[in-house]
Amino acid sequence: MNTTFVNFLNKLKHIGPSESQAGPGPSLDVGGAATHEQVYRYRKQRGVNLGCWFVLERWIADAPFAQAIPPGQSDLDVAKGPHAKEILERHWDTWITNKDFEWLAARGINAVRIPIGYYHLCGLDRSLLSGTDFHGLDNVFEGAWIRLVRAVETAQFHGIGVLLDLHSAPGKQNQDSHSGTSSSQVLFTNRSNLELTIRVLRTLLSAVRSLRSEHDPPISNVIGIELLNEPKPSSHSTLKDWYGKAIKQLRTIDPGLPIYISDCWMSDDYAHFVKSLPESTAPVCLDHHLYRCFTSEDISTPAAQHSTSLMDPNAPMPQTFARVAGILEDGGGALVVGEWSGALNPGSLQGPIDEREERARYVAAQLALFEQHCAGWFFWTYKKQYRGDQGWSFRDAVEAGVFPDRVGVYLKKNAPVHDPDRVGRKAAALERATGQHAAYWARHPGHYEHWRLSKGYDQGWEDAYRYLLHSVANQPVVSELGFRGPWKKKRVHEHGVENGFSNNLWEYEHGYVQAIRDANLDFQSAYC
C-alpha cells in the first residue's frame, strides 16, 4: 500500500459524524461539454449488482461460510467464527477482480451496485460499531474500506460508475440475513439505530467526497449512495420522516451527489414523496426491485404470460412504470430498477417449452420496459460460486445467450465534435418539430408561445449531444443522457428566469424532451 493512500485513509478516519463543511454541489450547467462526473451520474445506467462481495449471501457463494457459527447465514455468523478476518479478506480480494470489471465493460455494462454493511465502514470510524451486533469486531472488518476504495478505482479505470448501497443497517431494516445478521428481529426503527444509520451514511458520504477532491487520481465515478436496501418498516410515515432527515443531513456534506431510496414496493406512494422533497441540485432516485418468482401468483403464471404482461403497455406493471417515471421526472427525480433477474420459478416453466428461449424472452421483455421508462437498471447478480444458473447469474445468462452479449449503443464510425452535417440535421429536425407542434395546436384555439418549444428543442438537442460525444475511460459504449428529470427541471427554470415565466412553460419542456429523443435517434442513425 503506498504512503499517499495511507495518509489519505488516516485523514478519513478523523472525519467526525458532525462534519458538515461543504461547498456548492456541481451545477448541471455544463457549457460546451459535460464533465466525467456528470456523465457518470446522469447517463443511462446499465448495470449489475456485485452481490456477495462484501455483504455475503450463502445461496450465492457458500465458501466464506465454511467456519461460520450456526446458523451460518449472515456476515455476523462468519465474523464470529474462527479465522474470520483471514476468510473475509481472502474473499474480498478474489471474488471480484480487475478481470471481472474488464469483462463487464466489454459488454456495455457501465455501472455496478455494490451492497455494503455499516460494519464495512469501521476502517473509517471504529466507533460506528459501538453498541451494535458487530461491537468488538472492528478488527475483522477494518480492511473492508481500503478494498472498497480499490473497487471504485478499478471500476473507474474501466469507465464504470459505482452505486454504493447500504444493504445492512444498524438493527437490520428487514428480516433477511443479507441485512447483516441471522436474527429475524427488525430493530432499525429504534431511535438510536435511526440516528446511527444517518451517522454511518454521513461518514460514507464524507469519505466519498474526499475521494473526489484528494485522491490521486481523483475519483469521479461514484454515481450515488442508496440509503437503505429493501426496508420493511412498521410505519411508512416513520421511514419517510427518516428519509427526509437523512437526505437533509447528507445534502450539507455534498449537495451534488444523487441519493437513492427504496420504494418498498409502493412505487406511486414513494414517487409522490420524492416529488414533495425540497429543491436540490441533485436528484433523489427511486429504486424499485422487480422479481416474478416468489409469490403464489408468480409461481402459477406461465413464463410466456410473465413476458407478455411486461410488454403490453396497457398491463398493470408497464402502466405503473410509465406513471411513476412521469411523476419522478416532473419532480426532478428518476426511476431506477436496482434489482431484477431472469429467474423464474419452476412452476412458470411447465409444459413443452424451450426453457432457455423462455428465459431470454423474459429478460428481453424486462429490458425493453426498463429502457423505455427508467434512467437505469442493475441485474441481480453478477455471478454465483457454482456455474450454470441462467436466471440469477448475469455471467451465466450472457454466456448461455439468455441475456444479450452486449447492451447499449456502440459507434461504427467517428462522431466528430464539430460536424457541419449534424448542424443541418438539427435545423431540419427543429423545423419539423416546430411545424408539427404549431399545426396540432392550431386545431385547439388558445394562447400559445410556440417559440418556447423551439428554445427547448435547441437546448435538449445540445444537452443530449454533450453526453453522446463524451468519452469515458475505457468504455466502448456511448453515454446517453438517461436522467432527464434533473436536467429538464433545471433547464425549464433557467428558461423561465431568462425569458419570463408563463403558463406556456410546458411548450419549452415538450420541446426539450422531444429533442433528447430525436438527438439520440439522429446519433444512432449517423454514427452507429
Backbone torsions as a table, in degrees:
resi	resn	phi	psi	omega
1	MET	NA	130.3	-175.8
2	ASN	-77.2	158.9	-175.6
3	THR	-63.5	-38.1	-180.0
4	THR	-58.3	-42.9	-178.2
5	PHE	-69.7	-38.1	178.1
6	VAL	-61.0	-44.2	178.1
7	ASN	-62.2	-40.6	178.6
8	PHE	-61.5	-45.6	-179.2
9	LEU	-64.3	-41.1	178.8
10	ASN	-61.7	-37.0	178.7
11	LYS	-66.5	-40.4	179.7
12	LEU	-62.1	-33.6	-177.9
13	LYS	-64.4	-20.3	-178.5
14	HIS	-95.6	7.1	175.6
15	ILE	-76.1	109.9	-177.1
16	GLY	-79.7	163.6	-179.4
17	PRO	-67.1	-15.6	179.8
18	SER	-96.7	2.9	179.3
19	GLU	-59.0	122.1	-177.6
20	SER	-139.9	15.0	178.0
21	GLN	-73.5	124.6	-179.0
22	ALA	-151.8	136.1	173.3
23	GLY	-82.8	-179.3	179.4
24	PRO	-65.4	148.0	179.1
25	GLY	-71.9	161.9	-179.8
26	PRO	-63.1	135.3	179.9
27	SER	-82.2	151.9	175.0
28	LEU	-82.4	-6.6	179.6
29	ASP	-79.5	96.8	-169.0
30	VAL	-97.8	2.2	-179.4
31	GLY	65.1	-125.3	-175.3
32	GLY	-85.7	-17.8	-176.8
33	ALA	-149.5	151.1	176.9
34	ALA	-84.7	149.6	176.7
35	THR	-85.7	162.6	176.3
36	HIS	-54.5	-46.3	-176.5
37	GLU	-59.8	-44.3	179.6
38	GLN	-65.7	-40.4	-179.6
39	VAL	-65.1	-45.6	178.1
40	TYR	-55.9	-43.9	-171.9
41	ARG	-77.9	-34.2	-168.7
42	TYR	-115.2	1.3	175.7
43	ARG	-76.6	165.7	173.9
44	LYS	-63.0	123.7	-176.3
45	GLN	-99.6	121.3	176.4
46	ARG	-119.8	104.4	-167.3
47	GLY	-137.8	179.8	175.1
48	VAL	-132.0	156.9	171.3
49	ASN	-87.9	136.8	174.6
50	LEU	-94.7	67.7	-176.7
51	GLY	-66.6	149.0	175.6
52	CYS	66.5	20.1	174.5
53	TRP	-86.0	-59.2	178.3
54	PHE	-104.7	-47.7	172.0
55	VAL	-87.6	115.5	-173.4
56	LEU	-83.5	145.8	173.0
57	GLU	-138.5	120.4	-170.4
58	ARG	-64.3	-30.6	-179.6
59	TRP	-69.5	-18.2	177.7
60	ILE	-90.0	-46.1	179.2
61	ALA	-149.5	121.8	-178.4
62	ASP	-99.3	-7.8	-178.7
63	ALA	-56.6	-43.5	-178.8
64	PRO	-66.4	-12.5	-176.7
65	PHE	-94.2	8.3	-173.0
66	ALA	-55.9	-34.5	-178.2
67	GLN	-120.7	21.3	179.1
68	ALA	-68.8	150.1	175.5
69	ILE	-77.1	157.1	178.8
70	PRO	-60.0	144.7	4.5
71	PRO	-85.6	4.6	173.4
72	GLY	66.7	46.1	-177.0
73	GLN	-125.5	-7.3	-170.4
74	SER	-136.4	170.1	176.2
75	ASP	-58.6	-39.9	-179.1
76	LEU	-64.2	-39.0	178.3
77	ASP	-62.3	-39.9	178.0
78	VAL	-68.3	-44.8	-176.0
79	ALA	-63.5	-27.5	-179.5
80	LYS	-90.0	-5.1	178.1
81	GLY	-84.5	170.2	178.7
82	PRO	-67.8	147.3	176.0
83	HIS	59.1	30.2	-174.9
84	ALA	-61.9	-43.7	-178.1
85	LYS	-60.3	-46.5	-179.5
86	GLU	-63.7	-43.5	-178.8
87	ILE	-63.1	-46.3	-177.4
88	LEU	-67.3	-45.2	-177.5
89	GLU	-66.2	-34.7	175.4
90	ARG	-64.5	-41.3	179.4
91	HIS	-65.8	-46.0	179.7
92	TRP	-59.0	-34.8	-176.2
93	ASP	-81.9	-13.8	-173.8
94	THR	-123.3	-21.0	-175.1
95	TRP	-64.8	-45.1	176.3
96	ILE	-126.6	128.1	-179.2
97	THR	-127.9	-179.7	178.5
98	ASN	-55.5	-36.7	-179.0
99	LYS	-63.5	-32.5	178.1
100	ASP	-68.2	-43.9	177.3
101	PHE	-62.9	-39.5	178.2
102	GLU	-62.3	-43.1	179.6
103	TRP	-63.5	-42.5	-180.0
104	LEU	-65.2	-46.8	-178.7
105	ALA	-60.4	-37.0	-179.3
106	ALA	-65.7	-17.2	-179.6
107	ARG	-106.2	14.2	174.9
108	GLY	87.5	0.7	177.5
109	ILE	-70.8	120.2	-175.6
110	ASN	-114.6	8.9	179.3
111	ALA	-155.0	150.1	172.6
112	VAL	-131.9	147.5	173.7
113	ARG	-107.8	122.4	-177.5
114	ILE	-110.7	108.7	176.7
115	PRO	-72.3	133.3	177.0
116	ILE	-134.4	161.7	173.7
117	GLY	-107.9	160.2	-179.9
118	TYR	-60.8	-29.5	-178.8
119	TYR	-70.3	-18.8	176.7
120	HIS	-73.4	-7.0	-179.2
121	LEU	-101.7	5.9	-176.8
122	CYS	-68.0	-16.8	173.4
123	GLY	-66.9	-19.6	174.8
124	LEU	-89.3	-37.2	-177.1
125	ASP	-156.1	103.4	-177.3
126	ARG	-61.3	-28.9	-175.4
127	SER	-68.7	-10.9	177.8
128	LEU	-62.5	-22.0	-178.6
129	LEU	-93.0	-7.7	-177.4
130	SER	-59.3	128.1	176.7
131	GLY	75.3	6.8	-179.5
132	THR	-103.4	178.5	176.2
133	ASP	-60.6	-23.9	-176.8
134	PHE	-100.4	14.7	179.5
135	HIS	-56.8	131.9	178.8
136	GLY	84.8	-0.1	-178.5
137	LEU	-105.7	16.9	-177.7
138	ASP	-63.1	-29.9	178.5
139	ASN	-65.9	-26.6	179.2
140	VAL	-74.2	-38.6	-171.4
141	PHE	-105.3	0.8	-173.4
142	GLU	-62.8	-23.4	-179.6
143	GLY	-86.3	-0.6	-175.6
144	ALA	-68.7	-42.4	-174.4
145	TRP	-62.8	-42.1	178.6
146	ILE	-56.7	-40.6	-178.6
147	ARG	-73.5	-31.3	174.4
148	LEU	-65.2	-42.2	177.0
149	VAL	-61.6	-42.1	178.9
150	ARG	-62.6	-37.4	178.3
151	ALA	-63.2	-42.7	179.4
152	VAL	-65.8	-40.8	177.0
153	GLU	-59.7	-46.9	-178.5
154	THR	-64.2	-41.6	177.8
155	ALA	-60.7	-42.5	-178.9
156	GLN	-64.0	-38.0	178.1
157	PHE	-57.6	-33.0	-178.2
158	HIS	-98.0	11.3	176.9
159	GLY	72.3	26.0	-176.5
160	ILE	-107.0	130.3	176.5
161	GLY	-80.6	158.4	-177.3
162	VAL	-127.3	123.8	171.3
163	LEU	-101.8	117.6	179.3
164	LEU	-90.8	118.8	-171.6
165	ASP	-113.5	118.3	176.5
166	LEU	-75.7	94.8	-174.0
167	HIS	-85.3	-25.0	-177.8
168	SER	-131.7	112.4	-177.8
169	ALA	-105.8	158.1	176.5
170	PRO	-53.6	129.2	179.7
171	GLY	84.9	-6.5	-177.1
172	LYS	69.9	129.9	178.6
173	GLN	-98.9	-5.6	171.6
174	ASN	-152.6	176.5	-172.8
175	GLN	-85.2	-4.3	-174.4
176	ASP	-77.7	152.8	-179.1
177	SER	-68.5	-19.1	176.7
178	HIS	-75.2	3.9	171.7
179	SER	-94.2	15.8	170.5
180	GLY	113.4	-38.1	-178.3
181	THR	-130.5	166.4	179.2
182	SER	-89.4	-0.5	178.2
183	SER	-68.9	147.8	177.2
184	SER	-91.2	-1.7	-179.8
185	GLN	-76.3	135.8	176.2
186	VAL	-111.1	103.6	-175.2
187	LEU	-114.0	13.0	-178.2
188	PHE	-56.9	-36.5	-173.7
189	THR	-80.7	2.8	167.9
190	ASN	-61.7	142.9	-174.3
191	ARG	-55.2	-43.2	-177.6
192	SER	-64.8	-37.0	178.9
193	ASN	-71.9	-37.2	175.8
194	LEU	-59.8	-44.9	-179.2
195	GLU	-68.3	-40.7	-179.9
196	LEU	-65.8	-37.1	179.9
197	THR	-63.8	-39.0	175.8
198	ILE	-63.7	-40.1	177.7
199	ARG	-62.9	-40.9	176.9
200	VAL	-59.4	-47.4	-178.8
201	LEU	-65.6	-36.5	177.1
202	ARG	-64.8	-41.8	178.7
203	THR	-62.3	-44.6	179.1
204	LEU	-61.6	-47.8	-176.6
205	LEU	-67.2	-37.5	176.6
206	SER	-61.3	-40.2	178.7
207	ALA	-66.6	-42.6	178.8
208	VAL	-62.9	-41.7	179.2
209	ARG	-61.9	-40.4	178.6
210	SER	-66.5	-34.3	177.4
211	LEU	-60.7	-37.0	-178.7
212	ARG	-68.4	-36.0	-171.9
213	SER	-100.4	-26.6	-171.0
214	GLU	-120.4	-12.9	180.0
215	HIS	-76.8	149.5	179.0
216	ASP	-122.1	111.9	0.0
217	PRO	-76.8	161.2	179.1
218	PRO	-58.4	139.9	179.3
219	ILE	-95.6	121.0	-174.8
220	SER	-122.8	7.7	-170.5
221	ASN	-105.4	12.1	172.0
222	VAL	-78.7	112.6	-172.5
223	ILE	-90.1	-10.4	178.4
224	GLY	168.1	171.9	174.4
225	ILE	-124.6	130.7	176.2
226	GLU	-97.4	123.6	-171.1
227	LEU	-65.5	-39.6	-178.1
228	LEU	-156.0	143.3	173.5
229	ASN	-95.2	124.4	172.1
230	GLU	44.7	54.5	177.3
231	PRO	-65.9	143.5	175.9
232	LYS	-122.8	79.3	-173.0
233	PRO	-78.5	152.7	173.3
234	SER	-71.2	-23.3	180.0
235	SER	-141.5	123.3	178.8
236	HIS	-71.9	-27.4	176.3
237	SER	-65.9	-37.1	177.0
238	THR	-65.2	-43.0	179.8
239	LEU	-64.7	-44.1	179.5
240	LYS	-63.1	-39.9	177.6
241	ASP	-61.9	-41.9	178.8
242	TRP	-67.6	-42.3	175.8
243	TYR	-52.9	-48.6	-177.9
244	GLY	-60.2	-43.7	-180.0
245	LYS	-66.6	-42.8	-179.5
246	ALA	-63.1	-46.1	-179.5
247	ILE	-60.9	-43.8	-179.5
248	LYS	-60.0	-43.6	-178.6
249	GLN	-70.8	-39.0	-179.9
250	LEU	-67.7	-31.4	178.7
251	ARG	-65.5	-25.3	177.9
252	THR	-71.4	-21.8	179.7
253	ILE	-89.8	-45.1	-179.9
254	ASP	-149.7	96.3	-178.2
255	PRO	-69.3	-12.7	-171.8
256	GLY	-99.6	-4.7	-176.7
257	LEU	-90.6	126.5	176.1
258	PRO	-58.0	142.9	178.5
259	ILE	-117.7	135.8	-178.4
260	TYR	-111.3	138.6	175.3
261	ILE	-131.5	149.3	177.6
262	SER	-75.8	146.5	178.0
263	ASP	-92.0	0.1	179.2
264	CYS	53.4	28.1	-177.6
265	TRP	59.2	29.0	173.8
266	MET	-127.9	68.0	-167.3
267	SER	-61.4	-47.1	-178.6
268	ASP	-61.4	-46.3	-177.6
269	ASP	-59.7	-48.5	-177.5
270	TYR	-76.1	-24.0	173.8
271	ALA	-64.8	-42.8	177.0
272	HIS	-66.2	-34.7	176.1
273	PHE	-61.7	-47.3	179.0
274	VAL	-58.8	-42.2	-179.0
275	LYS	-65.4	-26.3	-177.9
276	SER	-83.3	-8.5	-176.9
277	LEU	-69.6	154.9	178.7
278	PRO	-58.7	154.5	178.2
279	GLU	-57.6	145.3	179.6
280	SER	-149.0	160.3	178.2
281	THR	-79.9	-9.4	179.5
282	ALA	-133.1	152.5	-174.7
283	PRO	-79.5	157.3	163.3
284	VAL	-102.6	124.0	-174.9
285	CYS	-105.4	138.3	-179.1
286	LEU	-96.2	124.7	-177.1
287	ASP	-101.7	117.7	176.5
288	HIS	-110.1	138.8	176.7
289	HIS	-109.7	126.1	-174.9
290	LEU	-116.6	112.1	173.9
291	TYR	-131.5	149.0	-179.0
292	ARG	-134.0	51.1	-176.6
293	CYS	-145.6	9.5	-172.7
294	PHE	-111.5	-41.6	-173.9
295	THR	-80.1	163.7	178.1
296	SER	-62.1	-34.9	177.6
297	GLU	-66.8	-42.4	177.6
298	ASP	-59.4	-44.6	-175.1
299	ILE	-64.4	-35.5	-176.9
300	SER	-88.5	-1.9	-179.9
301	THR	-95.1	125.0	179.2
302	PRO	-60.5	150.3	-179.0
303	ALA	-55.1	-43.5	-178.6
304	ALA	-60.4	-36.5	179.8
305	GLN	-70.7	-37.2	174.9
306	HIS	-57.4	-46.3	-178.3
307	SER	-65.3	-44.5	-178.6
308	THR	-61.3	-40.4	-177.7
309	SER	-67.7	-23.5	178.0
310	LEU	-85.6	-21.5	-179.1
311	MET	-93.5	-16.3	-178.5
312	ASP	-83.1	112.6	-176.7
313	PRO	-62.2	-17.0	180.0
314	ASN	-96.0	-1.1	178.9
315	ALA	-77.5	160.9	-174.3
316	PRO	-56.1	-48.3	-175.3
317	MET	-66.8	-49.3	175.6
318	PRO	-58.6	-37.0	176.8
319	GLN	-62.5	-43.2	178.8
320	THR	-63.1	-45.3	180.0
321	PHE	-60.2	-45.6	-179.2
322	ALA	-62.2	-44.3	-177.8
323	ARG	-67.0	-48.1	-177.1
324	VAL	-67.3	-41.5	178.1
325	ALA	-60.4	-38.9	178.4
326	GLY	-65.6	-43.5	178.4
327	ILE	-59.9	-46.7	-177.9
328	LEU	-67.2	-42.3	-179.6
329	GLU	-62.2	-41.5	178.6
330	ASP	-64.5	-26.6	178.8
331	GLY	-92.5	5.6	179.9
332	GLY	82.5	13.8	179.6
333	GLY	-107.1	-158.1	-178.7
334	ALA	-161.2	153.5	175.4
335	LEU	-101.2	129.1	178.8
336	VAL	-131.5	137.6	174.0
337	VAL	-95.1	102.2	-174.2
338	GLY	-78.0	-19.9	176.6
339	GLU	-147.8	136.3	172.2
340	TRP	-164.4	170.2	-178.3
341	SER	-157.5	180.0	173.5
342	GLY	-99.8	12.2	-175.1
343	ALA	-73.7	134.2	174.2
344	LEU	-131.9	141.8	177.8
345	ASN	-67.1	145.5	177.4
346	PRO	-51.9	-27.5	177.9
347	GLY	-65.2	-21.8	178.6
348	SER	-89.0	-4.5	-174.8
349	LEU	-118.9	35.2	179.8
350	GLN	-84.6	158.7	174.2
351	GLY	92.4	-179.0	-178.8
352	PRO	-80.1	79.0	-178.7
353	ILE	-126.9	160.8	173.2
354	ASP	-91.5	104.6	-173.4
355	GLU	-59.8	-42.7	179.6
356	ARG	-62.4	-41.1	179.7
357	GLU	-65.7	-40.5	179.3
358	GLU	-65.9	-40.1	177.9
359	ARG	-64.7	-42.0	180.0
360	ALA	-62.6	-40.7	178.4
361	ARG	-65.7	-39.2	179.0
362	TYR	-65.3	-43.2	176.6
363	VAL	-62.5	-45.1	-179.1
364	ALA	-62.3	-38.8	178.9
365	ALA	-63.6	-41.4	179.0
366	GLN	-67.1	-45.5	179.2
367	LEU	-57.6	-43.1	180.0
368	ALA	-62.4	-41.3	179.1
369	LEU	-64.3	-45.3	-178.0
370	PHE	-67.8	-41.4	-179.4
371	GLU	-62.6	-31.8	-178.3
372	GLN	-76.7	-38.3	-169.5
373	HIS	-117.3	-14.6	-170.5
374	CYS	-110.7	151.8	175.1
375	ALA	-80.5	-16.3	179.8
376	GLY	-173.8	167.2	177.3
377	TRP	-151.2	152.9	-178.9
378	PHE	-137.2	112.9	179.4
379	PHE	-69.2	140.3	173.2
380	TRP	-109.1	116.8	3.5
381	THR	-133.7	174.8	-175.2
382	TYR	-62.2	-47.7	-177.8
383	LYS	-157.7	167.3	173.8
384	LYS	-123.8	160.1	-179.1
385	GLN	-61.3	-41.0	-179.6
386	TYR	-103.4	130.9	-172.1
387	ARG	-75.7	157.8	169.6
388	GLY	114.3	-9.3	-178.4
389	ASP	-84.3	98.7	-176.4
390	GLN	-79.6	-7.1	178.3
391	GLY	-90.8	-42.6	-174.7
392	TRP	-103.9	-24.5	-177.5
393	SER	-96.3	112.9	-179.7
394	PHE	-57.8	-44.2	-177.3
395	ARG	-62.0	-43.7	179.0
396	ASP	-67.6	-37.4	179.8
397	ALA	-64.0	-41.0	178.2
398	VAL	-65.5	-46.9	-175.9
399	GLU	-68.4	-23.2	178.5
400	ALA	-91.5	-4.5	-178.7
401	GLY	82.4	8.1	176.2
402	VAL	-74.2	-35.9	176.7
403	PHE	-110.1	143.1	179.8
404	PRO	-55.2	146.5	-179.7
405	ASP	-66.8	-28.6	177.8
406	ARG	-141.2	149.2	174.3
407	VAL	-125.5	159.9	178.4
408	GLY	94.7	-172.4	-176.2
409	VAL	-111.6	130.5	-177.3
410	TYR	-117.4	140.7	177.0
411	LEU	-74.1	141.1	172.6
412	LYS	-110.3	-20.2	174.9
413	LYS	-148.8	167.4	-175.0
414	ASN	-60.8	136.6	176.1
415	ALA	-114.0	92.4	-176.0
416	PRO	-67.1	148.4	178.7
417	VAL	-62.9	-42.6	178.8
418	HIS	-110.4	107.8	-176.3
419	ASP	-128.2	107.8	-179.6
420	PRO	-55.7	-35.8	179.9
421	ASP	-63.6	-36.6	-179.4
422	ARG	-67.9	-34.4	177.4
423	VAL	-60.2	-42.3	178.8
424	GLY	-67.6	-40.0	179.4
425	ARG	-65.2	-37.7	178.5
426	LYS	-64.7	-45.1	-179.4
427	ALA	-60.4	-41.1	179.9
428	ALA	-68.3	-40.1	179.1
429	ALA	-65.7	-39.9	178.5
430	LEU	-64.3	-41.6	179.9
431	GLU	-63.5	-42.2	178.7
432	ARG	-63.6	-46.1	-177.5
433	ALA	-63.1	-43.7	-179.4
434	THR	-66.0	-42.5	180.0
435	GLY	-64.4	-43.6	179.2
436	GLN	-65.2	-39.2	179.5
437	HIS	-64.6	-47.4	-178.7
438	ALA	-64.8	-40.0	-179.1
439	ALA	-65.4	-40.3	-179.8
440	TYR	-64.7	-49.1	-175.4
441	TRP	-76.5	-13.5	174.3
442	ALA	-64.9	-23.3	178.4
443	ARG	-83.6	-3.0	-178.9
444	HIS	-130.1	90.8	-174.6
445	PRO	-53.9	140.0	179.1
446	GLY	169.2	179.7	178.9
447	HIS	-94.9	119.1	-178.8
448	TYR	-127.7	162.4	176.3
449	GLU	-134.1	77.9	-172.8
450	HIS	-64.9	-18.3	177.3
451	TRP	-63.0	-25.4	177.8
452	ARG	-67.5	-37.3	177.4
453	LEU	-61.0	-41.8	179.9
454	SER	-61.2	-42.2	179.1
455	LYS	-66.4	-41.5	179.0
456	GLY	-64.5	-40.2	179.8
457	TYR	-63.4	-45.4	-179.8
458	ASP	-59.0	-45.6	-178.4
459	GLN	-68.8	-41.2	179.5
460	GLY	-61.9	-42.2	178.5
461	TRP	-61.2	-46.3	-179.4
462	GLU	-64.3	-42.4	179.6
463	ASP	-63.7	-42.5	179.3
464	ALA	-60.6	-43.9	-177.7
465	TYR	-71.3	-25.5	175.5
466	ARG	-59.7	-35.9	177.4
467	TYR	-78.2	-45.7	-175.7
468	LEU	-60.5	-29.7	-177.6
469	LEU	-94.8	1.3	-174.8
470	HIS	-92.3	125.2	179.3
471	SER	-96.2	130.2	-179.8
472	VAL	-116.9	115.7	172.6
473	ALA	43.5	-128.7	-175.1
474	ASN	-101.7	21.7	-179.1
475	GLN	-75.0	128.8	179.0
476	PRO	-83.8	-9.3	-175.9
477	VAL	-98.5	158.2	178.0
478	VAL	-78.9	144.8	175.0
479	SER	-90.1	128.3	179.1
480	GLU	-115.4	138.9	176.7
481	LEU	-64.2	110.7	-177.7
482	GLY	-104.0	-31.3	-178.2
483	PHE	-93.2	78.0	-176.7
484	ARG	-70.5	-31.5	-173.9
485	GLY	-55.3	-54.2	-179.2
486	PRO	-61.1	-40.8	-179.5
487	TRP	-67.7	-45.6	-178.6
488	LYS	-60.8	-45.6	-177.6
489	LYS	-62.3	-42.5	179.7
490	LYS	-66.5	-45.0	-176.9
491	ARG	-66.4	-38.6	178.1
492	VAL	-62.8	-41.8	178.7
493	HIS	-64.2	-44.5	178.4
494	GLU	-59.6	-42.5	179.5
495	HIS	-62.2	-42.2	179.3
496	GLY	-63.4	-40.8	179.3
497	VAL	-63.5	-42.1	-175.5
498	GLU	-79.8	-31.1	-171.6
499	ASN	-120.7	1.4	-179.6
500	GLY	94.4	137.8	178.3
501	PHE	-85.4	144.6	178.4
502	SER	-157.0	174.3	177.4
503	ASN	-70.5	-6.8	-177.7
504	ASN	-102.5	19.0	174.5
505	LEU	-61.0	-23.3	178.9
506	TRP	-60.0	-26.8	179.2
507	GLU	-69.8	-39.8	175.3
508	TYR	-62.0	-46.3	-178.7
509	GLU	-60.6	-43.8	179.6
510	HIS	-61.2	-44.6	179.1
511	GLY	-64.2	-38.1	-178.7
512	TYR	-63.4	-48.5	-178.3
513	VAL	-66.3	-43.0	179.7
514	GLN	-61.8	-38.2	-177.8
515	ALA	-67.3	-37.5	178.0
516	ILE	-60.5	-44.6	178.3
517	ARG	-63.3	-46.4	-177.6
518	ASP	-65.7	-38.7	-179.7
519	ALA	-64.8	-40.5	177.9
520	ASN	-63.3	-42.6	178.4
521	LEU	-65.8	-39.0	178.3
522	ASP	-62.9	-44.1	-179.1
523	PHE	-61.5	-46.3	-178.5
524	GLN	-65.0	-38.6	179.8
525	SER	-68.4	-37.1	-173.9
526	ALA	-85.5	-32.2	-169.4
527	TYR	-126.9	-6.1	-172.3
528	CYS	-118.0	NA	NA
